[in-house]
Amino acid sequence: MNDASDQTEGGGADLGRALRALRRRADLSQRQLAEKSGVPQPTLARIESGRAVDPRFRTVERLVRAAGGKVAVGVPPSISGVTEPTPVPHDDMRDDAGRRYPAHLDVWPVHEPRDWPGAWWAEWYRLPPHRYPLPLPPAAYELNRRYRDNRRWAAEVRRTAQVRRVVSGDLPATSWRYVAELPDGTLLGELRAHERSPFLEYGEWHPDVPEREMVLDGVLVDARYRRLGLGRRLVTALVTGMREAGIDDAAAVAEGFGTELLLACGFEIEARRPIALRLGHPGKRCFS
């Protein structure tokens, strides 16, 4: 009994993990993969759980091919030569009965009602805890395939998008330009700003006015890539570059969502001008 158990965990567990990862990449449930491969669903469940100690090669081959994978013989250290895709991120999570959640779904822990779509749409997340009509589940997942695809696409964009400052001889030394782009060069967003000297601009000097400050000209993100945090990453990159250059103050004029973005990045609304925002010491004056 003990020897069989050890063999199952040492041999079957890795194969089960690889199959769950393949199912996730193909976005297939156990039932869907079973129908596509012609392998009974209980057999697939036993293989994935590690309870099938020595599954037939032909059975494994049918499952792997149906999930979009390839099988090769004698190519260690991968399991049966299967090139493993990205592991299932929630594979270590279990429900109240100790079962794994479906590998092809996106599962996340529920800490408060806002994490549970059912509570969100019913809007009872606004209630105090003692008035919750239902107990919170330990985790939630998305059944809608289109929503899952959008979530994974957005996660991939966030993971791979890069923000960098563009340094070019075509730009003046006081011009600052940052771009957000994908590894293949696809432009997702852009930020432009410029330095200015309040002393030179107004012809007089005041003790509470900085010698150098940044003026944010604009932040633009492609409509397809909005609400992915790219605008905030662009502004954060600018602020970081400012600090490194010894510039502590920045001024901007915005409205609507632009105001919300800058407030989230540390800007504050100037009392005299509701749409004018400033980053820096609150006591400093702005003459723009």
TAWOZI-V772595 format. One record per backbone hydrogen bond with DSSP energy under -1.0 kcal/mol. NH is the residue of the N-H (numbers start at 1). CO is the residue of the C=O. If there is no record, write none. Layout:
# TAWOZI-V772595
nh = <NH,NH>
co = <CO,CO>
This chain:
# TAWOZI-V772595
nh = <5,6,7,8,9,10,11,13,16,17,18,19,20,21,22,23,24,25,26,28,33,34,35,36,37,38,44,45,46,47,48,49,51,52,53,60,61,62,63,64,65,66,67,68,69,72,81,82,91,93,95,98,105,108,110,115,116,120,121,122,127,131,132,140,148,149,150,151,152,153,154,155,156,157,158,159,160,161,162,164,166,171,175,176,178,179,180,181,182,185,188,189,190,191,192,193,194,195,196,201,202,203,209,213,214,215,216,217,218,220,222,225,233,234,235,236,237,238,239,240,241,242,243,244,245,246,247,250,251,252,254,258,260,261,262,263,264,266,267,268,270,276,277,278,279,284>
co = <1,2,3,4,5,6,7,8,12,13,14,15,16,17,18,19,20,21,22,23,29,30,31,32,33,34,40,41,42,43,44,45,46,46,51,56,57,58,59,60,61,62,63,65,64,80,78,79,88,90,99,95,102,140,138,112,113,116,117,118,124,128,129,108,144,145,146,147,148,149,150,151,152,153,154,155,156,157,181,179,177,168,172,193,191,164,189,162,186,182,180,180,220,178,218,176,215,174,213,197,198,199,206,196,249,194,251,192,192,190,188,222,229,230,231,232,233,234,235,236,237,238,239,240,241,243,242,279,214,277,275,255,256,257,258,259,260,263,262,278,276,273,252,268,250,281>
